[in-house]
Every structure is written in C-alpha cells, then in structure tokens.
Amino acid sequence: MEAGAEEAIGFAREYAALSGPFAPGDALRAAGAFGADQPLDLAVSVSAALAAACDTGVGKAGAWLLRASERAWDLKRLSDQGLLEVAKLWRRKQGMDPATNDLLDALDGRGDFSSAAVAAALEATEAGRDGALPDLPRLAAALEWSGGFAPAASLLARVQAALSRADQKRRGDLLLEDGFHGREDLSQALVDWIRAPEDRQGRVRALYVSGLPAIGKSTLLEHALRQVAGLGVNVVVARLDFDRASLDVLDRLGLSLELARQVASQAPEIAAELRAARLEAVSTREARVKGGRGRGFLPYALIEALSDYLRDSKRRLVIVLDTLEVLRGRGETHPGQLFEWLDQLRRAGLGPLVVVAAGRGDALEPVQDRVAVPLALDSLTETDAAALLAQSQTPPQLWGAIIQRADGDPMRLRLLGAVARREGAAGLERDEGATVTLYRSLESRLGGRHGKIARFVPLFRRFDSRLLGEVIAPVVVRRRLSAVDAADLWAGLKEQTWLIGGQSAAGWLEPHRDIRRRLAGKLYEEGSDLAHKLHRRAARWFSRQAAPWAAAESLYHRLQATRWEEDDALKGMNLEAGIAFEQNDLDDLPAPARDAVLRARGERSYEGRGYAAAAAGPVSAEAAGELRMLIGRGDLTEAISFYENVFRPASIDPVGEAAEAALVLLWRTGRWREARRLADERAWSRPWDEALFDAWPEAALVRLEMRAEFKFADLRRWFGEAGNEDRRDRTTRLIMASKANLAAGALGFAAAPQRLLPERTDTVAAVQALWSLDAPREDLQSALLIAEERRRRIDPAPAAEARSFFSQARDAQAMAILSPYDDLGEWLLRDRRDGRLHDMLNARVAAFPEFAALRHDPAAPAATLSALGLTAEWLSAAGFLLGDQDLRSIGRSAERWRSTAAGWWRYGRPPRNWQGVETGLDVVTEDRLEDLSGGASPGEAARAQLAAWAGGEVGMARILRAAKLDRLREDLAQASPKEPREQAQRAASKLSRRWIPAAFVPALAILAIEPQGTDRS
C-alpha cells in the first residue's frame, strides 16, 4: 500500500462522515490524497477504501454518501477519542453544501436543528398549522445522518412519523379529490385480498394490479385501503416505490430498514423502540470484514420487533410494491429477488402479511407464479372517461361516440376529444384515426410551409421558434424561416393543447410524450429520409447550445439518426449525456441505441431477457462489458441469468474479453469446474500471468486466486522472483479494490501483505495473529467479535462461555465462521435446482439435537451451518455424498483454510514464526475428538454423529468404504502401543491427510480404535 494511505483514508472517512452527499474528488483533496504533488496510487488506494464504505451514484450528479453503519462507526470513534468537535471545525473549513451545513448544525444543535426548534416544528405540524411541513424532510435527513450524536436526536422518530403521516394523507387526498367512480368489482377484490391474507407458511404471493399510466391504479388502491379501514380492519401500510433509486433488492438490510421506518411512522407508541433496533441493525460490524454480507442480510432482531408489534396490536401489514416495471428494468431476476426477501420476512415470523403489487404490463412476467390475483386495468371505465371529457370541456352530446370509439384507451380518448372540439361529430366519423385526423387538420390550418414544418415537430422532445426556423425549415422546405415567421409558427403550435403538454420560461414547447411517440412512429414507418436528416441536423444544432440540458438533446437526436445508419454507427459515440434520459426517452430510441445508453449508464440492457432471443455467433464486446458491469456492482444473480441467456448459447473466444468476464462469474459463483476448463483453454496459447496487471482488475484477481487455490507453492515462488518485487503490492491493490471475499482465502496467505485492508478486518491477519506470537492482534479481536455477531443471527442466546481465558480451539472455531468460501456454497445451493443439496443440508440441521433451538431458515440451510463455523464441513461432506465436483473442490479449499485457521498449516511450508500444531491434527478436530471420547459411550456417540452427517444407510456405507477402517487399524497396530486417546488422534490425523471430509473425521477416528467389526462395515 502507498505510504501515508492509512492516514489519508482516515481523513477521507472523517470528511464523508461529516458530509451529506459529496463529490469523491472533494474528499480526496480534503484528505491530501489528490493533487499534482501526490502519487496516483495514493488516490487510488484512498478512493477504493472510501468507495467500499459508501453508496455511490447518489442523485443525478453521481455523488457518494457514507452508509449509515459506517457513519455511525466513525462518529462514535471521533466522539470516544474526544475529537468530534475538532473534526467538525475542520470540516466547516473545507467548504460546505446545504446538506452538509444542515448535518453539522444538527450535530451542534444550532438554528433549525436545536431541540427547541425541532420540537416547535413538530408541534406546528401536529397541530395542522401551515408552513412547517416543508422543513420536515430536511430535519429528518440531517438528524438521521447524525447517528444519535445530535442534541435533537431523540426527536427523530417523531419527525419521521409526522412526515410519513402527512405524506400519506396528502397522497390519499390528492388521489381521491374527485371521488372514486366505477370499478367496484376490482375494488372489492382488493378489499377481499387485504381482509383475508394467504397462509403464512407458503411462499409470498401478491395481488397484481396492472395497467397503463394514469389508468387509476393508485386511486383504486387508495380507495380500497380506505374501505378496509371503514370495515374495522386495522392495517399498517408500507409502500415500496421502485421508482426510487434508493430501493434496491440487492440491499435487503436497506429494504428492511425502510419497511421498519414506515411502520414506525404509523405506530408512534413503538417508534423509539424501532428506531433503536434500526440503529443497532446498521451498526453491525459485518461491514468491517472483507467480503462481508453487509447489506445483504436480514436484521432478525428488527424483524422480530416488528412481528411482536403486529401480533400485540392485532394489526396486519400491507406491503405495496409499486412501479414494478422499473424494478424489472433493472434486471430480469430482480422481481424474483424481491419476493425472496418477502419470503424471508414471512419465515422470520412477520405477519399477517399482505402484498399488493402494481406496475405496467408484464412487470411480474419473470415470476408469474407469485401472482395470486391479477387485476388488469387495461381500459378506462365509462365513468372515468366521462370525467376526463368533462375536464377537457368536450361537448357532452359527443361523449357517447367518443367513449365508444376510444374503447377505454386514455390517449385515444384525449385525441378523440380534441377532434370533437375542433371538428365536431364529422371529425369522429372518419376512418383514418384520431391522430391522423388531428394532424391533417393542423397542417391544413397552418397551411403552406408552416403546415409541412409542423408535420415533423413530433420528432423533437422540445422546440422553440429558433429550432423551427433553423433546423426543421431548411430540411423540409429548403430554406430558413425568418424570426418573425418562426415566431408566428411557434405561436400557432402553442395553441394545439392536444399536442403540446408543457412550456418552459425560455419558450421551449414540449409535446405530450405519448402523442409524440405515436406520431413520430408513423414518420419512422414511412422511412422518410427527411426524418434522418432532421435528427442529424438537430444533433449538431443542440451541440452548439449553451443550456445545461442541450447535450442530452443532441445525443438523443444523434441516437435516433442511427435508425438509418450502419450497425457500427454507435461505436466511439460519447454517451455520457444519456444519464439524463428518463425511461420514456429510452423507450423512444431504436433498440441498439437504447441498450448502448443503458450500458454506458451502468444499467441492465434488454439483451438476454426472457422476451429477447439470444444472438447466434460470438459474444459481442458490448455483452462482455455488460457482464463485467453486473459483476462489478455485485448483482451476481442477474449476471448468472445474463450469462445463461447470452453467453451459454454463443461461442466464446478463450483469450477474449468475453472469456475474461465469464471466468470471473463462473469462479465467483462456485462453478469451478467450468472456470478451470475455460482457464485451461486460455492456457493453451497464453501464460497464466501474461499482461496480468493490465487486464480487468477483477479478472486479474481471479487468475491469482485460482493460482493460489491450485498451485500455491508456484504462486509463492512467483511473488518472490527477482526483479518483480512489486507483484505483492500490486496484488494487494487488486484485493483492496474488489468487493469479493475469496482473496482472503489461499491468495491472502500466499500474498501475505503487512496490512491488507486498512479500515477493514483482515481475516488472514487474524489467523496469523492466532498462531504467530509476534503478529499484531487487533484484527483477531475484531474478527472474533464479527464471528460472534454472525452466530447471534441464528442463535440470539448462545451458551455463555467465559472469555477470561485464552482458548485457541474456541477462537479457531469462531474464525471458521468467517470462512471466505461460504458465499460459494450459497451460490451452489441456488445453482443445484434438483433440491438434493437443499434437502440434504436441512436434514443435517434437523439431525443434530443441539441445533433445535437455532433461528433456522429452511430456505437457507447453508447460512445456518456456516454461521456455526461449519462451512468446510458441509461443503466437503455434501461434495462427497452427492458426488458433486464443484462442492468437493471448494470443500477441499475451505478445509485447507479451516485447518490453517485451527493451527495446522496446509499450504505447504509454514511461514516463519508460525506457532501452530505439529501433529498433523488441527485443534478444532482434536477438540471434537475429545468431546466424543470423553462421553460414556464413545462408539455409540460416534455412530450417531456419523449417521447424522451420512443421512442414511447408503451414505454411511459410502463413508465407511472411503475411510477403509480395517487398513487404518492395521496401520495403527504396527505402532507401539498407545493410549486410546493418542490412538484416536493418530487415526484422525491419517484420515485428515487423506482428505476425508472433516465432518466425518472425529467419528471415524473413534470407530477406528474400537474392536474390528464394531463399525459394521
């Protein structure tokens, strides 16, 4: 690591902890890590460490925001050290934006954030006085960021509750201000669904309301909820609107915290208790371990508090999932991941739970089995249609004909209403359609050149008089319009309210999106070369405009022009301005352009989705880049889906970018057999380390990890080669920048850097501290606390064990909870869809009486076993019993790591100062052996333990055949007579050296020293 990096990282974190959303460059400059006189490596190290603690890409500016758990940790550290006041003064000198100023004022208790001011704002809001409500979101944000260190922190729960109640009331009143008419059958279906929740034991299913925008989905739901309340059903409503970027299905902790926040806002009596539980959930040390699950775990203590409240208050929880088309847009697997979280909530005891979902079209198509009751709002009711026509002042005598012709389509209704207002009944009788009728009427009314120009206005998202005269006119009528003529045409178009949806202060008119799309579509269908020329000209024209949004307009038109251009038209195009495009804008674009923008924004494209056929031939560079993007953001579930739909049917060049991305995915998700085959294909023509540090960093790291797992000694020699002393440092930087956990496996021991992960708990360093007397011990203490935290998720009241004495066996078993291989096991559990692995692990948990009191989730049995420190045991046992090559390979790596953590170095020659065991038997296995042999009937206990792992006679027979106990007894008999305890240890050592799964070794060792034949083999 670059000299001075740890100090700079500390300052950067202080900057972030005392800021609202911030620009990362500002934090680096404040920390002294960025500047002409500083090495680039320092900035990279600090940036990587800070990014690991932040949510990045916050808001349109792409700011960073320190996560709540990290902020709470830093503020507490500063407070405990007596440095918080000094840090606040330092931060004020760095320059502040309004959000940061609010946070610092909240920490100081100044101005609007004093306890008295916040209490006054609350009193004004609760009393219904005007003027206080707009300040509540600001108060809530700053107090939330303060992490409990603000003088007014105790009022945060009341602020959030008041804000939520006001928002809900305003939302409901707005939706129902015109009353609710029609659709009584759909409303009753919703009421029935909420009143009679499904069986609490099954998978969560939803009532799904689908329909076009503005069709009335939200109004229907609000009306149904008020009906339910009128019937005396006491509900708590939590709305998760996935149009909010902050709601992410990869962040189960964040979803759970948002759920608890909304419940607290409707339950003031437990708001403070739930806030305390939320703070505890985000203050977990889990985020401090490399590759930790962090935001991916369920905060069981918080969910239990919610469950207790619902049960005691006899209220039912209604979770409303809204804008699900946006969620599906983020990834085909995201709806499924959302319902997996809901399943987890239900299994944790949260209920009665009712789920109502809403979205456009087929948003839940990937999880059709999760839709219990579909309600389709495909069309307007006659009552709704009449209300809309009345609002637009359409002659009542024409309503019947309009409603009949519109057939429930809101846009068609609006267009037909405009035709009727303009041309009367005669206009409705034409067969050419309302859109064409209106446009021909417009062309006729404007006449001549103006009419021809107006025909092409729908190609533009916005236009002013200058654009009409300088862009459209030269293409369509081959001459510019004078400023007067252009202004006259602009004024005429402005009057077309059926076409124009808005106007800015600068004179830009914006056509209605849906109408513009329909009219532009007809121009594209005509194949007019004029449309192509107009888009090209508009792109150049907008590029010369000074408005901040002009770059996005220029790009929009350049992308539209690719409809008429070659396949490579998008290559080299700067797509940065596409960050400003909304979903409707993306929907306007041709498919290749839309996908290119999505990929440039780091979002999921439409390639490889359920409704898109996979392209034949080699994998494209764009698809390879998208897979890399999915891996980089940690969305491996979506990455697997993309790989299966795009990569699997195609051909992959083993030395190309696609193979590089595929290798990383296969390795990271436990498909080691496929990964090794792909790496072997590459090795035919390229050395494994060719251009290693010039490759995609994640791919370089995977190549190093594979080398460490399978050729550890070779990798250690490679690190020590003369003239390449920087290899360890460069590898360390790769490890620091990656979100993956596996670098803490064999690679961590091979690279053995001094301080691998500043501001993070280094499990490799913790193992070395446990078995090397001169190693620093801070990582060990932190690691043991994190291990205890993980265990408490499944065992909230573990057996008390005094920590007043040093026990290497106990601490080594705790370290096994932090095995870097547990994530791989989780992925294989998902991947093995025949259910055998899942059933086997659940059976093993059920077979051990001591596991009966655990908080066990049957859908995630591997998590239970791993939280007990049994990752290596279940991986190797399952691989052996099921004959699964991936499980066996990963199990062996996990066993090597577990044994090393327990004192038996299994990576070749041990390092200097290693003070581990010399018997070939790790201390955890020895401890388990002692437990068995110390009982009243060791043989019976051993057979019972083995049977629990074996799962039946077939499994037992396989284990005994592999153990070859008769031969083992013969080996033991050749040695000089020993005590049974020593004989059992020798037997266990021999079995371990033969890679018999660790789960079986203690029991087999006991059976080996019993008289021949007692094992019934």
N, C-alpha and C positions, 0 to 999 in steps of 0.2 A: 504494500500500500504506500502511496505517496506520503512523504514526510509531512507532518502537520495536518493530515487528513482528519484524524480523530477530533482535534480541537476545532477545526473548521466545521465538521459535521455537527458538533455541539452547538456552535453559534448559529448555524443554519436552522437547526431544530428550534432554538430559542426564538429566532425570527418568526418561524412558522407558527409556533405555539402562541405567539402574541400578535398574530395577524388573522384577518379574515381571509378570503380567497386572495392569493398573491401570485405574482409572476415569479417563476422559479429563478430567473436571472437576477431579480432583485435580492432574493435570499442568498444566492451565491456571492453577490457583490458585498452584501452586508457581512457575510462570514469571511470575507477576504479570500475567497476561493476562485474569483473570476477577475481577470484583468490582464493587461499586457505583460505584467511582471510575474505572473503566476503560471506554472506549468499546466498544460491542458489536462494531464492525468489527475491533477488535484480536483479540478472542476468536475471531471467525470466521476471520480470516487464520491465526492460530496453529493452530486446530483443523484447518483444511483442510490445512495443511502437515504436521501430525503424522499425520493420517489417511492421507495418501499414503504414509507410511513404516511403517504398522502393519497387522497383521491385526486387523480389528475384529470384534466379536461373538464373542469367545472365551469359551467356557463359558456357562452359563445366565444369568450376571449380565451378559453382553454387554460384558465388559472388552476393552481393547485390549492388544496385545502387539507391541512393536517387532520387526520382521522381523530375522532373523539377520544378513543382509547390512548392514542399517542399523546394527544394534547394534555389529557388528564395526568399522564405519567410525567410529562415534562414540567407542568405547572407544580405538581406535588414535589418533584425533585428540587425545583428552584425554591419553593417555599420551605422545604425541610432544611435546605442549605442556607436559608436566610438571604437568598439572592433575588427574590422575586421583585422587590422594589427597585433594585439596581437594574434588573433586566427590563422593567417597564420604562424606566427613564431612557435606557439605551435604545429601546425600540421606537420611542417617540422621536428620537433624533434621526432615525433612518428615513423619515418621510412616511406619511400615512394617508390611506384612502378612508372614506367614510366608515366602512365596515370595521376596519382596524381601530379607528378612533373610538367607535362605539364599544368595542371589546375592551380597550384599555380604560375607558370611562367606567365600564361595568366593573372591572377589577378594582378600580379606585373608588367606586361608589359616587361618581360625580354626576352633576346635572340630571338629565332624564333618567339616569341609572342609579340614583340614590334610592335607598329603601323607601323614603317618604314619597319620592316622585313616582316610583313604580306602584306603590300602594294607592296613590291618588289616581293614577291611570286606570288601575283595576276597579276602583270604586266608581269612577265615572262610567266605565264600560258596563259594569254590572248594574248600574242604576239606569242605563239606557241613554245617558247624555251624549250628545253629538261631539265629534272631534277626537275622541280618544282612540277609537278603533284603528285608524291608520298607523298608529305608533306601535301597536302590539306586535306585529311581525318583527319589527326592528328590535324591540325589547327582548322578545323570545330568542332571537338568533344570538344576540350578544351574551345574554345570561346563560344560554346553553353552551356556548363556546367557553365560558369562564370556568367550567368544570367544577363548580361549587366554591370557587375562591372569591366570588363577588359578594359584597355585603348584602345584596338583594337576592342572593341565590335561592333562599328559602321560598321566595315568591314565584319562582319559575313555573312550578306546577300549576299555580292559579292563572298565571299569564297564558300558558299553553291551553288550559281548559277554557278560559274565556275566549281566546282566539278561535278555537275549534268550534265552540258553540255558536259564536257569531257567524262564522263561515258557513256552518251547516244551515242555520236559519236563513241567511241571505240566499244561499243556494236554493233551498226549498221554496222560499217566497218568490224568487225570480222565475223558477220553472213553472210554478203554478199560479202566476199572477193573472193569467187569462182563464183560470179554471181548467178542469180536465174533462174532456168530452169523448165519448165513444170508447172502443177497445175494452169494454167491461169484461169480456171473456178473458183477454190477456191479463188484465189487472187481477182478476180473480185467480188465475193460475199462479201468478206471482204471490198473492196473499196465501194461497194454499201451500205453496212451497216453503214459505217462511214459517208458517204456523206448524208445519209437520216436517221437521228435519229428518234426514235419512239416518239409517242405522249408524251409530257411532263407531262401529268396528270395521266397516268396509272402507274401500278407497273413496276419497272425496270426489263427489260429482257436483255439477253445477246446473242451475237453470241458466240457459244461454239466450240472451236477447240480442238478435242480430238485426241489422237494418242499415239503410243509407244514412249519411249525415243529415242532421236536422229532421229526422223522421219522428223523433219523440221518445227515444229510448230512455233518456234521463228523466223526462217528465213522467213516463209510465212508472219507473221505479220509485220516484219520489211519492207519487200518488199511492202506490201500493204500500209503501212504508208507513204513510200516514193512516191508511186504512187499518193496517196491522196494529198500530198504536191505539186506534179507536176501538179495537176489539179486545183491548186489555192485555195484549202480548207485549211483554217488556223486553225490548231489544236494545242491543248496543251495535251501532253500525260503524264499520271501518271501511273506508273507501281507498282502494289502491288504484290510482290512475296512472297507467304506464306511459302516459304522455310525459310524465315527469322523469327526466333522465336519472334522478337520484334513486329511483326504484329499480333495482337490478336483481334478477333471480339468482345471480351468482353470489349475492350478498344476503345469505339467509339471516345473518345477525341483523343487518340493516332492515330487512323486511319485518322481522320480529319486533325490533325497536319501534318502527313506525306503527305497527299494529298496537303495541302497548301504549304508545303515545296517544293514539286516537281513543282507545278505551278509557285511558285516564282522563281525557278531556270530557268524557260523558259520565265519569264516576268521581266527582270531587272528593268523596269520602276516602278513596284509596289512592288519590293522585300522588301524594307524597311517597307512599309506600312503593308504588310502581316506578316513580322516578328514581328512588334509591336502588331498586332492582335493575333499572336500566343502566344506571351509572356503574353498578357492580359488573354488569354484563360487558360494558365497553372498557372496563378497567382490567380485563383479563391479561395475564402475562403471555397468553398464547401468541399474541402478535410479536413477541420479542424473540421467538425461536425461528430460525431459518426454515422456510417452507411450511410453517405452522398453518393450521386451517384458518386461523384468524377469523375472517368474516363469513366463513362457510359453515359454521357450526350453529346449532340451535341452543339458545340460552335457556336451559331447562328450568333454572330457578325462577326466571322471569315468567316463563310459560306456566309454571305451577302456581305462581301468584295470580296470574290472570284466571286460571282454571278455578282456583279457590274462590275468587270473587264471583265469577259467573254462577258457580254452584250455590254459594251462600245467598246471593241476591236473587236467584231464580231468573236470571236474565239469559237470553240466548244471543250469541254473537252472529251477526250478519256481515260477511265479508263481501264487499262489492268489488269485482275486478273489472276495471273499465279501460277502454281504448286498447283492447287486446290485439287489434290489428297492428299497433305499434310494437307490442311485445313480440308478435310473430315476425315482424320486420327485422328485429334484432337477431333472430335465429330460429330455425325450424324446431329446435329442441327446447326453446325457452318456455313455451306453454307447458310442455311436459315437466320441465324442472320446477315451474311454479306449482303445479299440482303435487309434485313430490314433496315440496315444502308444506303444503296444506295437509298432505297425508301424515307428515311428521308431526305437525301440530296436533292432529286428531289422536295419533298414537300416544302422544305425550299427555293426553287427557283433556285437551282444550275442547270445550263444548258446553251445551249443544251448539254445533257449528253449522251455519247455513251459508252456502256460497251462491252468489248471483253474479253472472258474468255478462259483459256487454261488449260488442265490437261490430266491426263492419264485415259483412260477408263470411268467408270461411276462416276467420281468425283462429278457430279451435279445430280446424281440419286435422292437424297432426295428432290430436288427442280426442278423436271423436267419441271414444268410449267414456270420456269424462263428462259428456253432455247427457244429463238425465232427462231434462225437459227443454226442447228447443222452442223458442218463441220468435217467429220471424216477423219483423215489422217491415215487410217489403214494400208497403204502399201506405199512402195516407188514407185515413177514413174519410167518408164524405163530410163528416162534421169538421175534421181538421182542414180539409180542402176549402170548405165554405168560409172558415175563419180566415184563412190566408187570402182568399179572394176579397173578402170584406176589407182586410187591412190595406190591400192594394187599390181599393176603390174601383173594382171591376163592376160593371153594371149587373145587378142581381139577376135580371132576366136571362143572362147568358151563363149563369153558374152551372146549370144542369148540363148544358152541352159541353162546357169546358171540363167539368168533373168526369164526364163520361169518356171524353177523348184523352184526358190525362192519365186515366187508369191508375191513379194513385202515385204517379211519379212526381215528386215535388218540383223538379226542374221543368218538366213538361207543363205542369200546371202553371208555373210562373210565366213561361213563354207564351202559352195559350192565352193567359190573362192579358199579357201585353198586346197580343194580336187583337183580342177582342176590344181592348180600349182604343186601339189605333184604327181598326178597320170594321169593327162591329161583327155581326153574325156572318157576313160574307167572307171575312177572313178565315173563320173557323171551318168553312165548307171546303176549303182547298185540300188537295190530297198530297201536297208536296211537303207537309210537315211545318210545324210552327217555327222552327229555327230558320228554315229557308224562306218562309213567308216573311218573317220579320226582316231578314237581311235584304231580301229583294225590295221590300218596302223602304228600307233605309237607303239603299242605293238609288232608288227612284226619287226619293225625297231630296237627297243631297244633289243628285244629278251630275252629269258630266264627269270631269276629272275627280271631283270630290267623291262621287259615288264609287268610282273604281279604286280610289285610295282606301276608302272606308272598308272595302271588302277584305283587305289584308290586315286590318287592325287586330283581329284575334290572334295573330302570330306573336303579339307582344304582351308581356306581363304588365307593362306600364308604358305610357306615351305622353308626350306633351306636344305643343304646336311645332317646336323645332324638329322633333323626330318625324312628325308628319311631313314637314316640308323638305327636310334634308336627307331622310333615309328612305321613306316609302315612296314619295313622289318621284324621285329620279329613276327608280326601278320600274314603277308601274306605269307612269305617264311620260317618262323620259325627260323630265325637266323638274327643277326645284319649284316649290311654291314660294311666293313672296311671303314676308312675315305677316302681312295683312290677310292674305288668302289662307295661310296656315292657321292663323288665329280664328278666322271665321269657321273653318272646318272643325277645329277643336271645339268651338262653342256648340256647333251642331251635334257633334258626337256626345258632348257632355249631357245633352238633354235626353239621350237614349237611356233611361233608367233601367230598362230591361237588360241592357248590355253593360253599363258602367256601374261598378259596385262601390267605388270609392275615389276620393280625390285628396291629394296632399296639398299642403300650404304652398308648395312651389309650383303647383299647376300640373302635376302629373296625374293622369287619369288611369284607373286600374279596372279593367274589365272583370266581370264576375268569372271566377275560376272555372266553374262547371260549364258555363255557356261558352267561354273562350275555348275550352278544351274541345267541345263538340264542333264548334265552327272551324277551329284550326285543323281538326281531324279530317274534315271534308276537303280542306285545301291540300292536305298531305295526300289524301286518296286520289286527288286529281293528278298528282305527280307534277304539279306546276314547277317549272324551273324558276319562276319568279319568287316562290317561297324560299328556295335555296339562296338566291341572290340577296333577298331581303335579310335573311339570317346572317349571311356573311357580312353584309354592309352594316347591319346593326351591331355586330360584334366589334367591328373596327370603330364605329361611332361611339359606342359606350366606353370603349377603352380610353377615349380621349376626354371623357367627362370627369369632373373633379368630385362628384358626390361619393360618399363612402360606400354606397351600395352599387356603384356603377361597374365595378369589377365583376360582381356576381352576374349582373345583366349581360355584360359582354361574354362571359363564359357560357351563360345559358344559351345565347344565340349561336355561339360557336359550336356548342354541342348539338343543337338542333340541326345545324347545317350538315352534320355527319350523316344524316339520313341519306344524302345523295352522294356520299364520298366512299372511298375505298376502305377496306377493313382496317388498314393501318393509320387511318386519319387521327385516331386518338393518341398514337404514340408520341411521346415527348410533350404532350399538351400539359400546361400548368393548370392543375385542377384545384389549387388551393382555395380559390374563392367559392368553390362549391360547398364550403362549410355553412354558408348562409342559406342554402336551399332547404325548403321545407318538403315534407313528403309529397304534397301535391305537385310541387315543381319537379321532383324526381319522377313522378308518375307521368309527367308530360314528355319526358325525354325518350329517345329510342333506347331499347334495352341495353345495347353495349355501352352507350354513354352513361346511362343510369348506373350500371354496375361499376363503371370506371370511377364515377364520383363517389359512390359508396365505399369502394376500396380505398380511394385516396383519403377519405374521412376516417378510415379505420373501422368501417362498419361492414356488416354482412351483406354480400351481394345476393342476387337472385339465382346465381348458378348453383346447381346441386340441390335445389329444393325439391320437395315432393312433386310439384307441378312442372318442373323443368327437366327435360330429357338430358341425360349426360351426353356430352360431345364425344365422338369417337376420335381415335388418334392419340397423340401425345398430350400430356398435361400442359396447359399453357403457362407462360410465365406469370400471367395475372392470377391464375388459380393457385399457383405455388405461393405467390405473395399473400393471397388471402388466407391460405392455411397458416402461413407464418404469423399473420396478424391475429388469427384466432388463438393460436398457441401463446403468442405474446401477451394477450390480455387474460390468459388463464381460462378461457372458455373451451376446455378440452372436450366436453360433451358435444358441443356444436362442431368442434374440429373433427371429431370422430365421424359424425354424420356427414360432414363435407367430404372427408376422405373416402368414406364408403360410396358416396354417390358420384364423386368426380374422379378420384384417383384410382379406385379399385377397378372400374371398367376400362381405364385408359392404359396406355403404355408409359413407363417411367424410365427416363434415361438415368442409369445409376450414378452418373457423375454430374448430373444437372441440379438446378435449384429445386426442382420438384422432389427429387430423391432426398435432398437435404432436409426439406420440410417434413417429408414422410418419415424419415428416420427419426427425427425428433419426436414426432407424435407417437410412433409405434413404441419407442423407448419409454417415453413419459407415461404411457398408459398400460405398461406391463406386457405388451406384445413383443417380448424379447426375441422369440424365435424368428418372427418376421423381420425384426430390426437387424438381427445378426445376419440373416440371409441377404438383406439389402446392403449391409456394410461389406459383406464378403464379395458381392458383385462389384462394388466400387473398388475393392482391394485388388481385383484382377488387373486394373490399369493405373491405379494411383496409390502411393504410400499413404498410410493412415493419417500422417501428420502433414501432408502436403498442403501448403498455404493455410495451415490450421488457424492461425490468429488473424487471417484476412477473411475468413468465412463469416457467415452469420453467427454472432456470438453464441446463440443457443445451440446451433449445430456443432460449433467447436467444442462447447462444453459437453455435449452428448458424446462426441468422439472420445473425449478424455475420460468421461465416466465409464464408457464401455471398455476402454483400455484398462482402467483401474479394476473393474469387476472381473475381467477375464485374463488379463496379463499384468498383474500388479507389479511383479518384480521388474518386468520390462519397462513399465512406466516410471518406476523409481530410478532406474538407470538413465532413462531419457531425461528426467529432470536434472540429473547430475552430470550430463555430458558437458565437457569443457567447451567454453565459448557460447553457451546457451544459458547462462546464469539467470536470465530474465524470465525464463519459462514459468517458474513458480509464481513470480509476481503477476505475470500476465494471466495465468490461470486463476489466481486469486481475484483479479478484477472481473473475470468472467463469472466466477461464483457469486461475487457480490452483486452483480447486475442482474442475475437471474432470480426469478421467483420460485424456481424449482427447489426441491428438497434433497434430491438424490446426490448432490455434490457433497453432502455431509456423510455419505456412505464411504465406499472404498477410496474414492478420489480424495476425500478430506484427509484420510490417513496417509495417502501417497504424497499429496502436495505439502501437507503439514506446515502451513504458514504460521507465523507467530500469532497474529491477531486476525483471524479470518474475517470476522464480521463485527466491526465496531457498532455499538448501539444495538447489537443483537446477541442472543445467547448462542454460543458456538458449541454444538454437542460433541464435536470431535475434541475440542479443547477440554470439555467437561470430562470425557473419558480419559484423556491423558492426565488430567488433574487427579482422577480417582486412583490411577495406577503409577503415577510418577511423582515422587515426593517433592521434587523441586519445581513442579509446574504451578502456575497461578491457579487459585481455586475459585475465583469469582464466577466463572462460567459454570462450575459444578454446582454451586449453591443455587444459582438462578435456574439451571436445568432441573434440579430436583424439585424446586417449587412449581415449575411448569408441569412436570410429570404428575405431581400431586394434584394440580388443578385439573388436568385431563382425567385422572382417575375419578375425581369427585363428580364429574359429569354423569358417570354411570353408578357411582357409589357415594352418594352425598354424605354418608356417615360411615367411613371406613373404620375398620378396627383400629383403635388407638394403639400406637406403638411409640414408645419413648424414643426421642431423638437425642437423648442426653449422652448416648454412647455411639461410637463410630462402628458401623456395620457395612463392610464392603458388599456383602451379599445383598443386603436390603437396598443399598444405593444402586448397585448394579441392576437389580430387578426394576428399580424405578427408572433407570436410564433406558431400559428396554422399551418403556412406554413411548420414548421419543425416537424409536426406530425410523430412519428415513425411508424405509421400504413399505410403511403401512399404506401410503397413498396408492402404491402399485397394486397392493392387494385389493383395495377398494375398487379400482378400475377393473381388475379381473373379475371381481364379483358381479359388476354390472355387465361385463362382456360375456360371461358364461350364462347364456339365456336359457339353457335347458333346466336350470333350477337345481342341479345336483349339488353344486358348491354351496349355494344358499341353504339348502335343506341340511346339508352335512354340518355346516357351522352352527346353525340353530340347534341341531340335535346335540352338538358337543356342549353348547352352553347349557342346555337343559339337563345334560347327563351329570353335571357336577353340582352336587347339593350346595356347595359353598357359593355358587353363583345365583342362587334362587332369589336373593334379596336385591339384586342389581337392577338398575334402571335400564333394562334391556329393550332395544328396539328390534323386533324380529325382522324388519326390513333391512337392517344394517348390522348383521351379526358380527361382521369383521370389526366394526368400530368397538363393540363390546370387548372382544378378545384383545384388540390392540391396546385399548385403554387399561387393560390388566397387565400389559407388558408381554403379551403372548403372540406378537406379530410373527416372529420367526417360527414359533411352534406351529401355528395354524397354517402358515404358508407351506412349510415343508411337509407337514402331515397330510394336508389336502393334496399337494402335488404327488405324494407317494401313493395315497389311497385311490386317487382318481386317475392316476397315470397322466397328469397334465404337465407337459414340458415347461410351459411358462411358469407355472406355480413352483415346479421343482427348481428351476433355475433361479428364480427370485428368492425362493425359500433358502437355497444354499447361500446366496449373498447375504440375506437377512441373518442367517445363522452365524455366518462368519463375523458379522458386525456385532451381534448379540454376545457371542463368545468373547470377542475382544473387549467389549464393554464390561464383561464379567471377569476380566483378568487373564484370559487365555488368548494371547496374540495369535491371530490366524491369518496374517498377511505376510507370511514368510519370516524373515529375520526381524525380531523386535527392535525398536529404536533404542538408542542409548537412554539410560535412566528408567527404562521400563521395569517396574517392580511387580509384575503380575505373577500368576501362578506358574509353577514349573512342572506340574504333574500331568499336564495334558487334559485337565478337567477343570472347567470354569467354576467359579464359586457358587453361581446360582444352581447349576446342576448338582453340585456337591450338597448344597443346602437342601434341595428337593430329595436327594438320596437319603440324607439324614432324617428328614421327616418321615419317609416311608419305613426306613429300617428301625426307627425308634418306636414304632407302634407295637401293639400287642400281637398282631399277626401280619408281618411284613408281606408275606407271599399273597395273602388274600387282598391286602390293600393294593399291592402292585397289579394283581389281575384286574381288580375293579377299575383302577386308573387307566390301565391299558385298554380295557373294554370301553371305557367312556370315550377315548380317542378313536378306537377302531370302529365303533358303531355297529358291530355285528360280527357274526362268525366268519364271514368272508374276509372282512378287514383284519380280524385277529389272525387268521391263517396267513394272510399276506405278510403281516408284520413279523410273525414268528419264523416264516420261511426266510425272510430277508435278514433277520437277526442271527440265524444259524447258531442257536444257543448251544447245541451239542459241541460244535467245533470251539466255541468260546470257552466252554467248560474244560475242554481238553487243554487249551492254552493256559487257562488259569491253574490247572492241575500240575503243569510242568514247573511252575514256580514254587519256591519254597513256601511252606505253609504260612498262611497269614490269617489274621483275624477276619471275621465276616465283613466288618466294615471296610477294611482295606481291600478285600477281595471284590466287594461291590464297587468300590471306587475304580479299581483296575478294570473291571468289566465295563463300567460306564465310559472310561477313557477310551478303551478299544472300540466300543460302539460309536462313540463320537467321532473318532478318527476315520471310521468307515462311512461317515456322513449318514448314519441312521438318524432320522428326524429327532430333534431334541425333545419333542413331546413324548417320545416313546422310551428314551434312554434310561431314565431313573427306574421305571417299572421293569424294563428288560434286564437291567443290571441286578435287580433283586431276584428275578426269576433265574438268572444265570448262576447264582450261588446256592440255589435250592437243589435238592437231590434231583438227579436226572429223571425226566419224565413228568415232574410235577407241573411243568408248564403246559402239559397236554398238547405238545406239538407233534 
